[in-house]
Amino acid sequence: MSKVKLKSLLKIFLIIPIIYIWFFSITFGSNCNESINVCGWLENVFIVKTNNTTASAVKLSEDFFVTNKHVVEDNLNVNLYNSEGVRFNAKVLHNDHPADIVILSKNHEKEFKVNPIKISKNYNGLRSVAFGIGRDKIRIFPPGDLISVPLERFKQARIHSTVRNLPGISGGALINEKGNLVGILTSGSGNYNEAIPINILNEVIKSTSMNLNGNISRYTSIKKCAQLIEIMNINPKILSKNELFNAEKDCKSANLKSFFDMLGQIYGNLGNIQKSLLFLEISSDLDPNSPTTLISLAIAYQFNRDFKNQVKVLKKLIKLIPNDVLVLRMAIQSAAFSNDINFARQSLNLINKNNKRSFKQAYEFLKQTFPRI
């Protein structure tokens, strides 16, 4: 596969922190045709606005809300808007937890008190409720399917699903068919959504107080890393080697899984595969079952002609997302290039099951390497 095609693939799966640049006025109000439990979330998800971004926040109680760290960056206060468009100021209660979530306080005088959220293991009928840029208001998005749920020891790992993923929904609610909160939305590719599970939110709640008890330098690093990513997406050549080195240090200090994904993909697009692999492997260690990370990692390994490691990644991917066309295409190619006939047969069977129109072409391609397949 040519370098041009590989760069195009990397661009397709570019991770996006799902925030929204504030160019448009906010509109509110909505007719809801869902169940009462689902519709009620339209009043429990708020719009959060900083100086130049707009995202979502979930109401935890009358005075406390939750959103993402990459949304608030190093701000001490943010603006929240309810469904009627009423604005109020909220204090950011920074924390030292590695996860990309932070609590906001509407009332600066009250003692911090938020009860733990009940953990639901029902992931049927997953929906996201968040700010949508298309309709410019809080909305309920179409349902999606669960891909994976992380083990508790991975503090930055996410719930992965096929729920629609758009800029603006960072910090929104991931709910199930019964209207139970199961996660806080954070990032993902256009095809796959990522959300922080409730058990991690409960850990953050437990470690939060009204005092500024978090490491504010990390939040400054989050802001600087976000600025680096923005610059690199526009014109990386304007950065000197020293500026790039310092900015990468900030990204490592920020220590956010989504940022490592973005850096890995940006460096892949720039042709610096070693740095691409460095950041994508860090991200994969933090969240081993992330389809977005693993797809980018598989592409980077192919770019590096490291088919042995690519096969390892693709074997995970075909278990997580066996009907993904790009994954199946890479699996066929990688099986041939690594001379792995068992993987070739497994991939061919999945092609026959999920993408029959491509079966003949895949079979003829593999037959060149494995005449007896």
C-alpha positions in Angstrom: 0.0 0.0 0.0 1.4 3.4 -0.9 2.4 6.1 1.6 -0.3 8.4 0.2 -3.0 5.8 0.8 -1.8 5.1 4.3 -1.8 8.8 5.1 -5.3 9.1 3.8 -6.4 6.2 6.1 -4.8 7.9 9.1 -6.8 11.0 8.3 -10.0 9.1 8.2 -9.5 7.8 11.7 -8.3 11.1 13.2 -9.3 11.2 16.9 -11.3 14.2 17.9 -11.8 15.5 21.4 -15.5 16.2 21.1 -15.6 19.9 21.8 -16.9 22.6 19.6 -15.5 26.0 18.7 -18.1 28.7 19.7 -19.0 30.3 16.3 -22.8 30.1 16.5 -25.4 31.3 19.0 -27.0 28.7 21.3 -30.6 27.6 20.7 -32.6 25.7 23.2 -35.8 23.7 23.6 -36.7 20.4 22.0 -39.6 18.1 21.3 -38.8 14.6 22.6 -40.4 11.4 21.3 -38.4 9.0 23.4 -39.4 7.4 26.8 -39.8 9.6 29.8 -36.5 8.2 31.3 -34.6 9.1 28.2 -36.3 12.5 27.6 -35.5 13.6 31.1 -31.9 13.8 30.3 -32.5 16.9 28.1 -32.9 18.8 31.4 -29.9 17.1 33.0 -27.3 17.9 30.4 -26.0 21.4 30.1 -23.9 23.4 27.7 -20.5 24.4 29.1 -18.6 27.3 27.5 -15.0 28.5 28.0 -13.3 31.3 26.1 -13.2 29.6 22.7 -14.9 26.1 23.0 -18.3 24.7 23.7 -19.1 21.2 25.0 -21.4 19.5 27.4 -21.8 18.8 31.1 -23.9 16.4 33.1 -25.8 17.4 36.2 -24.9 15.4 39.3 -27.0 17.4 41.8 -28.5 20.9 42.0 -25.1 22.4 42.5 -22.6 20.0 40.9 -21.8 18.9 37.3 -19.2 16.9 35.5 -17.4 17.5 32.2 -14.0 16.7 30.7 -10.6 18.1 31.7 -9.8 18.8 28.0 -12.8 21.1 27.9 -12.0 23.2 31.0 -8.2 23.1 30.5 -6.6 25.5 33.1 -9.7 27.7 33.6 -10.8 28.2 37.2 -14.4 29.1 36.2 -16.6 28.3 33.2 -20.1 29.3 32.0 -23.0 26.8 32.0 -26.3 27.1 30.2 -29.5 25.2 31.0 -32.2 24.2 28.6 -33.8 27.6 28.8 -30.6 29.4 27.9 -30.0 30.7 31.4 -26.3 31.3 32.0 -24.6 30.8 35.3 -20.9 30.7 36.5 -19.4 27.4 37.7 -16.2 26.9 39.6 -13.8 24.1 38.3 -12.9 21.7 41.1 -9.6 20.4 39.7 -8.5 16.9 40.7 -5.4 14.7 40.4 -7.2 11.6 39.0 -5.7 10.5 35.6 -9.2 10.2 34.0 -10.4 13.0 31.7 -13.2 14.2 33.9 -13.6 17.1 36.4 -16.4 18.4 38.7 -18.0 21.8 38.4 -19.6 23.7 41.3 -22.5 26.1 40.6 -22.7 27.3 44.2 -19.3 28.4 45.5 -20.4 28.6 49.1 -21.8 25.1 49.7 -19.9 22.1 51.0 -19.0 19.5 48.3 -21.5 16.6 48.6 -22.3 14.4 45.7 -23.6 10.8 46.2 -21.9 8.0 44.2 -23.7 7.1 41.0 -25.3 3.7 40.9 -23.4 1.5 38.4 -25.5 -0.2 35.8 -24.2 -3.2 33.8 -27.0 -2.8 31.2 -25.4 -1.5 28.0 -28.4 -2.2 25.8 -29.8 0.6 23.6 -26.9 3.0 24.3 -27.6 6.7 23.6 -25.7 9.9 24.0 -27.4 13.1 25.3 -25.2 16.1 24.6 -24.8 19.4 22.7 -25.2 18.8 19.0 -23.6 21.3 16.6 -26.1 20.5 13.8 -29.1 21.6 15.7 -27.1 23.9 18.0 -28.7 22.6 21.2 -28.8 19.7 23.6 -30.2 16.6 21.8 -30.6 12.9 22.1 -28.6 11.0 19.5 -29.5 7.8 17.7 -28.8 4.5 19.5 -25.6 2.5 19.1 -24.1 -0.8 20.1 -21.6 -1.6 22.8 -18.1 -2.7 21.7 -16.2 -3.0 24.9 -16.2 -2.1 28.6 -12.8 -1.6 30.4 -11.3 -3.4 33.4 -11.3 -1.3 36.5 -7.5 -1.2 36.8 -7.2 0.9 33.6 -8.0 4.4 34.9 -8.0 6.0 31.4 -9.8 3.3 29.6 -13.2 4.0 28.1 -16.5 2.4 27.2 -16.4 2.0 23.4 -19.5 1.9 21.3 -20.9 2.8 17.9 -22.9 5.7 19.3 -22.6 8.7 17.0 -19.5 10.9 17.7 -19.5 14.6 16.9 -17.7 17.7 18.0 -19.5 19.3 21.0 -20.6 16.2 22.9 -17.5 16.0 25.2 -18.8 15.8 28.7 -22.3 14.7 27.7 -24.2 11.7 29.0 -24.0 8.1 27.8 -27.2 6.4 28.9 -28.8 3.0 28.3 -32.3 2.1 27.1 -33.7 2.6 30.6 -32.2 6.0 31.0 -29.5 5.0 33.4 -26.2 6.9 33.2 -23.4 4.5 32.2 -20.7 6.9 31.2 -19.4 10.5 30.5 -18.6 11.1 26.8 -15.1 12.2 26.0 -13.7 11.5 22.5 -13.4 9.1 19.6 -13.3 8.9 15.9 -16.3 9.5 13.7 -17.2 5.8 13.7 -16.5 4.9 17.4 -17.4 6.7 20.6 -15.5 6.8 23.9 -17.0 7.4 27.3 -15.6 7.3 30.8 -17.4 4.6 32.9 -19.3 5.5 36.1 -17.0 3.6 38.4 -14.2 6.1 37.4 -16.6 9.0 37.8 -17.3 7.8 41.4 -13.5 7.7 42.1 -13.3 11.3 40.9 -16.3 12.3 43.1 -14.7 10.7 46.1 -11.4 12.5 45.6 -13.0 16.0 45.0 -13.5 18.8 47.4 -14.4 22.5 47.3 -10.8 23.5 47.7 -8.4 23.7 44.7 -6.8 20.4 45.5 -5.7 19.3 42.0 -2.4 19.8 40.3 -3.1 22.9 38.3 0.2 22.5 36.3 -1.3 19.4 34.6 -4.3 21.5 33.5 -1.9 24.1 32.1 -0.1 21.3 30.2 -3.5 20.2 28.8 -4.0 23.6 27.4 -0.5 23.8 25.9 -0.8 20.3 24.4 -4.2 21.2 22.8 -2.5 24.3 21.3 0.3 22.2 19.9 -2.2 19.8 18.3 -4.1 22.7 16.8 -0.9 24.2 15.3 0.4 20.8 14.0 -3.0 20.2 12.3 -2.6 23.6 10.5 1.1 24.0 9.8 3.7 22.1 11.9 6.6 23.7 10.1 6.2 26.9 12.0 7.4 25.1 15.2 11.1 25.0 15.9 12.6 21.7 17.2 12.9 23.2 20.7 9.3 24.4 20.7 8.2 20.9 19.5 10.2 19.2 22.2 8.8 21.4 25.0 5.3 20.9 23.6 5.6 17.2 23.5 6.7 17.3 27.2 3.5 19.2 27.9 1.5 16.5 26.2 3.2 13.8 28.3 2.5 15.9 31.4 -1.1 16.3 30.3 -1.3 12.5 30.2 -4.6 12.2 28.4 -5.3 9.2 26.3 -7.1 11.3 23.6 -4.1 13.6 23.1 -1.7 10.6 22.6 -4.1 9.3 19.9 -4.1 12.7 18.2 -0.3 13.1 18.3 0.2 9.6 17.0 -2.1 10.2 14.1 -0.6 13.7 13.3 2.9 12.3 13.2 1.7 9.4 11.0 0.2 11.9 8.6 3.6 13.8 8.6 5.5 10.5 7.8 7.2 10.3 11.2 6.2 6.8 11.9 8.5 6.2 14.9 6.9 9.1 16.8 3.5 8.0 15.6 4.1 4.5 17.1 5.5 6.0 20.3 2.3 7.9 21.1 -0.1 5.3 19.8 1.5 2.6 21.9 1.2 4.8 25.0 -2.5 5.3 24.3 -3.0 1.5 23.7 -1.3 0.8 27.1 -3.8 3.1 28.7 -6.8 1.7 26.9 -6.1 -1.7 25.4 -9.5 -2.2 23.7 -9.9 1.2 22.0 -10.9 0.6 18.3 -9.8 4.2 17.4 -6.3 3.7 18.8 -5.9 0.2 17.5 -6.9 1.1 13.9 -4.4 3.9 13.9 -1.8 1.6 15.4 -2.4 -1.1 12.8 -2.0 1.5 10.0 1.2 2.8 11.5 2.6 -0.7 11.8 1.8 -1.3 8.1 3.5 2.0 7.2 6.5 0.7 9.1 6.2 -2.7 7.4 6.0 -4.4 10.8 3.5 -6.9 9.8 4.1 -9.2 12.8 2.9 -6.5 15.2 0.2 -5.4 12.9 -1.3 -8.9 12.9 -1.3 -8.8 16.7 -3.3 -5.6 16.7 -5.6 -6.8 13.9 -6.4 -10.0 15.8 -7.7 -7.8 18.6 -9.6 -5.6 16.2 -11.5 -8.4 14.4 -12.8 -9.5 17.8 -13.9 -6.0 18.7 -15.3 -4.8 15.3 -15.4 -7.8 13.0 -17.5 -6.0 10.4 -15.3 -3.0 9.9 -14.4 -2.9 6.2 -11.0 -1.2 6.7 -10.0 -3.6 9.5 -10.9 -6.6 7.3 -9.0 -5.2 4.3 -5.9 -4.7 6.4 -6.3 -8.2 7.9 -6.2 -9.8 4.5 -3.1 -7.9 3.4 -1.3 -8.4 6.7 -2.0 -12.1 6.7 -0.4 -12.4 3.3 2.6 -10.2 4.1 3.3 -12.0 7.4 2.7 -15.4 5.8 0.1 -16.3 8.5 -2.2 -18.8 6.8 -4.4 -19.3 9.9 -5.1 -15.6 10.2 -5.7 -15.5 6.4 -8.4 -18.1 6.7 -10.0 -16.4 9.7 -10.0 -13.0 7.9 -11.4 -14.6 4.7 -14.2 -16.2 6.7 -15.1 -12.8 8.2 -15.0 -11.1 4.8 -17.4 -13.8 3.5 -19.7 -13.2 6.5 -19.6 -9.4 6.6 -18.6 -8.1 3.2 -19.4 -10.7 0.6 -18.8 -8.3 -2.4 -15.1 -8.2 -1.4 -14.8 -12.0 -0.9 -13.7 -12.9 -4.4 -11.0 -10.2 -4.6 -9.7 -11.1 -1.1 -9.6 -14.8 -2.0 -7.7 -14.2 -5.2 -5.2 -12.0 -3.4 -4.6 -14.6 -0.7 -4.3 -17.4 -3.2 -1.2 -15.8 -4.6 0.5 -16.3 -1.2 -1.4 -19.4 -0.1 -2.2 -21.6 -3.2 -4.0 -24.1 -1.0 -6.2 -21.7 0.9 
